[in-house]
């Protein structure tokens, strides 16, 4: 299993490869502070010019619990939404940010690339 751990204090995600009988639930529990919640629309990520399918997870109550804003993960989520055809991504029509991610975010990478 190939995962990217994106911490609020890091500008570059950390690649983690888990081999053996590790379940996704256990991997997420070890990396995220609290019950995991899937990030809606965060279904692709660009790595070295290649767009890959993915699923991203954050802690369910990260914002409510006061975890720090994760700017890197939020920017990657915004880009994923734009790749899906959402012209504004995470921005409202007045240019303000509609949503953001907080705390550690884990991106589970698919083995296959996404079609352009």
Backbone bond lengths (Angstrom), bond angles and torsions (degrees), N, CA, C in turn:
res aa  C-N    CA-C-N  psi(-1)  N-CA   C-N-CA  omega(-1)  CA-C   N-CA-C  phi
1 X - - - 1.441 - - 1.533 107.39 -
2 X 1.321 115.65 132.64 1.453 120.85 -179.42 1.530 109.38 -110.53
3 X 1.328 115.87 124.00 1.460 121.90 -175.94 1.523 110.05 -128.23
4 X 1.318 115.59 148.62 1.451 121.13 169.60 1.516 107.55 -112.20
5 X 1.312 117.02 127.14 1.452 121.97 175.54 1.520 106.76 -101.65
6 X 1.331 115.33 121.46 1.460 120.88 179.98 1.526 107.49 -114.75
7 X 1.316 116.21 110.11 1.463 122.30 179.87 1.527 109.27 -96.02
8 X 1.312 117.99 150.14 1.465 121.04 -178.95 1.524 113.73 -58.70
9 X 1.319 117.65 -27.87 1.463 121.31 -176.80 1.526 113.57 -90.56
10 X 1.341 117.35 -5.35 1.465 121.11 -177.43 1.519 111.11 -106.46
11 X 1.327 116.27 142.04 1.464 120.01 175.51 1.523 111.22 -94.52
12 X 1.330 116.70 -13.73 1.461 120.88 179.11 1.525 109.61 -122.35
13 X 1.347 116.70 123.24 1.467 119.79 178.04 1.534 111.55 -60.23
14 X 1.316 115.43 147.94 1.465 122.02 178.95 1.522 109.13 -97.99
15 X 1.324 117.12 120.71 1.463 121.62 179.00 1.519 109.24 -77.60
16 X 1.314 115.49 129.65 1.469 122.00 177.31 1.520 107.80 -125.35
17 X 1.310 116.93 129.02 1.456 120.38 175.21 1.515 107.58 -114.12
18 X 1.318 114.63 125.71 1.457 120.61 -179.72 1.521 108.73 -110.94
19 X 1.300 115.12 122.39 1.460 120.69 178.70 1.520 108.65 -109.28
20 X 1.306 114.82 156.08 1.449 118.88 177.21 1.517 112.36 92.59
21 X 1.316 115.65 -167.78 1.465 121.33 -173.63 1.538 113.63 -84.41
22 X 1.321 117.06 55.79 1.460 120.64 177.57 1.527 107.74 -97.78
23 X 1.305 116.58 125.31 1.461 119.94 179.45 1.528 110.11 -79.86
24 X 1.311 116.09 155.95 1.460 120.92 176.88 1.521 109.99 -60.43
25 X 1.325 117.14 -41.25 1.468 121.01 -179.56 1.529 111.07 -59.54
26 X 1.313 117.54 -42.15 1.458 120.73 179.63 1.529 110.50 -68.58
27 X 1.321 116.95 -43.03 1.467 120.88 179.18 1.527 110.57 -59.40
28 X 1.324 116.77 -44.87 1.463 120.43 179.42 1.526 111.36 -65.53
29 X 1.320 116.59 -40.86 1.465 120.79 179.75 1.527 111.43 -61.58
30 X 1.337 116.89 -33.30 1.455 120.97 -179.99 1.528 112.78 -76.92
31 X 1.333 117.19 -20.87 1.467 120.40 -173.26 1.518 115.13 -110.47
32 X 1.322 118.19 -18.95 1.463 121.41 -174.84 1.526 109.45 -116.93
33 X 1.327 115.98 138.38 1.467 121.24 179.28 1.523 110.46 -81.67
34 X 1.307 117.43 91.34 1.457 121.84 178.61 1.516 111.78 114.96
35 X 1.332 116.20 176.97 1.463 120.16 -179.63 1.536 110.74 -60.02
36 X 1.342 118.04 135.32 1.466 120.14 -178.75 1.524 112.78 -75.44
37 X 1.322 114.12 147.43 1.456 122.03 176.19 1.528 107.10 -131.98
38 X 1.326 116.74 132.35 1.456 120.50 178.76 1.531 109.31 -70.02
39 X 1.327 115.90 137.51 1.463 121.33 179.18 1.533 107.40 -85.75
40 X 1.331 118.45 115.28 1.460 120.59 -176.01 1.530 112.03 -65.65
41 X 1.318 115.74 131.84 1.454 121.10 176.77 1.516 115.39 83.55
42 X 1.325 118.00 -6.78 1.466 120.86 178.60 1.526 106.45 -87.96
43 X 1.343 115.40 76.88 1.469 121.29 -172.02 1.522 113.83 -115.54
44 X 1.325 117.09 2.20 1.467 120.30 176.35 1.520 109.19 -149.83
45 X 1.329 114.57 155.67 1.462 121.10 178.67 1.520 108.00 -148.00
46 X 1.314 116.63 141.28 1.453 121.70 178.84 1.525 108.87 -96.03
47 X 1.325 114.86 125.78 1.460 121.20 177.95 1.516 108.21 -129.09
48 X 1.302 116.83 117.98 1.459 122.80 178.73 1.526 111.59 49.64
49 X 1.329 115.97 43.74 1.454 121.85 176.88 1.517 115.64 81.98
50 X 1.322 117.77 -0.35 1.461 122.14 179.17 1.527 108.53 -111.18
51 X 1.324 116.27 126.57 1.459 120.43 178.03 1.527 107.94 -88.06
52 X 1.330 115.51 124.88 1.465 121.38 -178.90 1.519 110.06 -116.09
53 X 1.311 115.85 147.01 1.464 121.03 172.98 1.526 107.95 -70.83
54 X 1.319 115.32 150.16 1.459 119.25 179.38 1.526 109.91 -161.16
55 X 1.304 114.46 172.83 1.460 123.35 169.70 1.519 105.61 -135.11
56 X 1.325 116.80 131.94 1.463 120.50 -177.95 1.520 110.15 -111.90
57 X 1.332 114.95 148.22 1.464 122.14 -179.36 1.525 110.03 -133.73
58 X 1.322 115.01 143.63 1.465 121.72 173.06 1.530 106.69 -132.18
59 X 1.324 116.19 173.23 1.461 119.86 176.40 1.525 108.95 -72.00
60 X 1.303 115.90 135.91 1.460 122.92 -175.10 1.531 113.36 -52.19
61 X 1.303 118.19 -43.02 1.464 121.85 -176.58 1.526 112.06 -115.02
62 X 1.321 117.46 34.32 1.468 121.34 -174.62 1.527 112.16 -57.68
63 X 1.324 117.14 -47.82 1.470 119.83 -178.86 1.530 110.42 -68.09
64 X 1.312 116.42 -44.96 1.468 121.89 -179.05 1.532 111.09 -60.49
65 X 1.341 115.81 -34.80 1.463 120.54 -179.05 1.530 112.70 -86.25
66 X 1.327 116.91 4.61 1.457 120.60 174.71 1.513 115.98 76.59
67 X 1.339 117.37 21.63 1.460 119.13 177.56 1.530 109.04 -68.62
68 X 1.329 117.53 150.09 1.465 120.28 -175.94 1.526 113.01 -66.35
69 X 1.323 115.35 150.19 1.462 121.81 177.22 1.527 108.97 -60.50
70 X 1.317 115.65 137.02 1.460 121.66 177.71 1.535 107.30 -105.19
71 X 1.328 116.13 89.76 1.465 122.15 -175.61 1.520 112.39 -63.42
72 X 1.328 117.41 -40.67 1.461 120.85 -178.78 1.524 110.61 -63.74
73 X 1.324 117.18 -48.43 1.467 120.95 179.82 1.522 110.72 -64.78
74 X 1.323 117.62 -38.02 1.460 121.10 178.86 1.523 110.70 -63.57
75 X 1.331 117.37 -42.05 1.468 121.12 178.36 1.530 111.00 -64.34
76 X 1.328 117.19 -39.68 1.467 120.68 177.95 1.528 111.14 -67.28
77 X 1.316 117.85 -36.96 1.475 122.83 176.63 1.526 109.48 -64.69
78 X 1.332 116.44 -45.36 1.464 122.22 178.10 1.533 109.85 -56.50
79 X 1.332 117.09 -46.63 1.472 121.40 179.57 1.528 111.06 -63.21
80 X 1.333 117.55 -39.06 1.467 120.99 178.73 1.523 110.97 -63.28
81 X 1.323 116.82 -41.85 1.468 120.34 178.79 1.525 111.04 -64.70
82 X 1.318 116.93 -39.00 1.464 120.39 178.52 1.533 110.80 -66.35
83 X 1.336 117.69 -37.33 1.471 120.91 176.22 1.526 111.37 -62.36
84 X 1.338 116.74 -27.40 1.466 121.26 178.97 1.522 112.10 -80.77
85 X 1.331 116.96 -3.47 1.451 120.10 178.72 1.519 114.53 101.04
86 X 1.326 117.63 2.82 1.460 120.28 176.20 1.534 107.10 -81.75
87 X 1.299 115.81 99.32 1.465 122.66 -170.76 1.529 113.68 -51.01
88 X 1.320 116.80 -41.94 1.467 120.43 -177.22 1.520 113.39 -90.46
89 X 1.325 118.27 -11.29 1.458 119.79 -177.18 1.519 110.62 61.01
90 X 1.323 116.63 -118.80 1.469 121.75 -179.35 1.526 113.27 -95.25
91 X 1.304 117.57 8.98 1.470 120.44 -178.20 1.520 111.15 -98.67
92 X 1.328 114.95 141.10 1.465 121.54 173.71 1.527 108.38 -78.75
93 X 1.314 116.51 171.31 1.467 120.78 -178.96 1.527 112.00 -62.71
94 X 1.344 117.90 -24.83 1.467 120.03 177.87 1.528 112.73 -87.41
95 X 1.342 116.73 3.32 1.462 121.47 176.86 1.513 115.05 91.92
96 X 1.326 118.61 -8.58 1.460 120.37 179.15 1.526 110.02 -76.52
97 X 1.314 115.59 158.96 1.465 121.04 -178.69 1.523 109.65 -82.45
98 X 1.331 115.63 127.52 1.467 121.56 -176.90 1.525 112.55 -81.33
99 X 1.333 117.31 -30.07 1.460 120.35 -176.48 1.521 108.33 -158.30
100 X 1.323 116.78 165.12 1.457 122.55 178.80 1.510 108.44 -155.19
101 X 1.324 114.78 165.79 1.456 121.21 177.53 1.525 108.93 -105.09
102 X 1.320 115.62 149.32 1.460 121.54 179.54 1.521 109.24 -131.55
103 X 1.315 115.60 153.33 1.456 120.94 179.22 1.518 111.72 72.41
104 X 1.323 115.37 -169.19 1.459 120.50 179.40 1.523 110.07 -72.02
105 X 1.321 115.30 142.45 1.462 122.44 177.97 1.524 107.32 -124.72
106 X 1.320 116.52 136.02 1.458 122.07 177.75 1.518 108.60 -114.51
107 X 1.326 115.76 128.31 1.458 122.37 177.71 1.524 107.23 -109.43
108 X 1.335 116.19 119.55 1.455 121.76 178.18 1.528 106.87 -92.77
109 X 1.311 116.33 116.92 1.460 122.28 -174.96 1.521 111.50 -86.27
110 X 1.313 115.14 138.76 1.459 121.41 175.13 1.524 107.69 -83.12
111 X 1.307 116.26 158.04 1.455 120.65 177.74 1.516 112.71 -74.70
112 X 1.324 116.95 -21.54 1.452 119.37 -175.23 1.518 111.53 -105.29
113 X 1.330 114.87 153.17 1.457 120.75 175.86 1.518 108.19 -81.03
114 X 1.327 115.41 159.31 1.465 122.56 179.31 1.514 108.16 -89.57
115 X 1.330 116.47 144.52 1.443 120.38 174.37 1.525 109.35 -71.11
116 X 1.339 117.96 140.61 1.471 119.73 -178.34 1.491 113.48 -62.21
